[in-house]
Amino acid sequence: MRRYEIMSIFPMEEDQHKSGREQLLSDLSANGVEIEKTDEIGERDLTYEIKKRKKGRYVLFTVKSDPAKIVNLDRIFKLNANLLKYLFVRLDD
């Protein structure tokens, strides 16, 4: 199992942020990913518009997972309409 950080950007609207985050957490648990830490970074201006939005809510997840599951999660996250952007970063052991 490797450690990863998942940086995610959600819409500013409370209902979309909440449902997008719940969907992301359920996708992680359904794939057997162990969540170590969750950091709410807060609201920030986006560098460029994403889906016609100029602001977003940033959340950083630190997780442990198999590398093969990360590939599968990438496909699943693309279907989450309430997730503007995400990035997987592998942490050094």
N, C-alpha and C positions, 0 to 999 in steps of 0.2 A: 504494500500500500504506500502510495506517495502522497505528499502534502501539496495542496493547491490553494491558491487564492482565486476567488471568483468575484470580480468587480462587476456590479450590475447597476444599471440606470433604469429607474422606473418613472412613469409620468407623475406630474405634480398633484393631480387630483387624488384625493384621499381614497376613494373607492377603487380606482384603478391601481393605485400603489399597493393597497392592502390585498386585492385579489391577485395581482401579479406576484407579489411576494409569497402569498400562500401557495400559489401554483408552483413556484420555483422550489419552495421547501418540500412540497409533496413529491415533486419530480426527483429531488435529491434523495429523499427517504425511500422512494419506490425503487431506486437503482442501488440501494445499499451503500450510499455515501454517508460517511460519518462527519457531522458538522461539529467542528471544534469551537468556533467562535464566530459571532456575528457583530459587525460594527456598523451602526447607522452614521454615515458620514454627513448626511444632511442635504439640503437643497443647494444646488449650484447652477450657474449659467453654463450652457453647453457651448463648446467651441464653435460648433456649426449646428445648423438645424437638423434634427432627427425626427422624421415623421411629423413635420411642420411644428415642432416644439423647440423653444429656446431655453427652457429650464428643465431640470430633472432632479430626482431624488437618488442619491448614491448610497448603495449598501455594499459592504465588503464582507464576504464569507470566507472563512478559513476551513478547509475540509480535508479529509483523507479519503482516497479513492484509488481504485485500480485504473491504470491508464486507458484500458479498453472501455471502461464505463464513461470516461470523459468524452470520448468520441461519440458515444450514444447520447450523452446529455447535450452535446452541441446540436445534434439534430432535433432533440426535444425542445430546447430553448428557442429555436427558430420559430416554433409554432405558438409560443406564448405571446399573445397580442399585447399584453400589458407589460412587456419587458422591452424597453427601447434599445438597449445595447448591453452586451456582456463580454467579458474577457476572462479566459482561464490563464493563470500564470502558475507554472510549477515552481515550488519552493525547493531550495537546496536542503538536503538532509544533514 
